[in-house]
Amino acid sequence: MKPEKDHHQMIHELLLENQRLITENNQLLKKMNRRSIWSFWLKVVWFAVLIGLPFLLYYYIVEPYFTSLGSSFETFQQGLQEIPGWKQFYEAAGGNTRGGE
């Protein structure tokens, strides 16, 4: 009868070890899931900043200077036409060099 008790005791110990490992695994999986959710939202915010920042910079910083100086985009574009080599580059890109006609 002693060997059966040892066998049952060994099964009980293995079940307890299995339960401990399952609990530890569950905790690790929850941490991984939490980190992946944080990673996803941080990437969304990062790409929103990368995409939105140039528009915000133009709207709040560059555009007020254009309006305060009485300039417009057409004036800016005409100024770009005076840069050496810009006219050839703009024509090669398929742009209209006559300025809005």
Helices and strands as residue ranges (DSSP letters): H 2-57, I 58-62, H 63-68, H 73-81, H 86-92
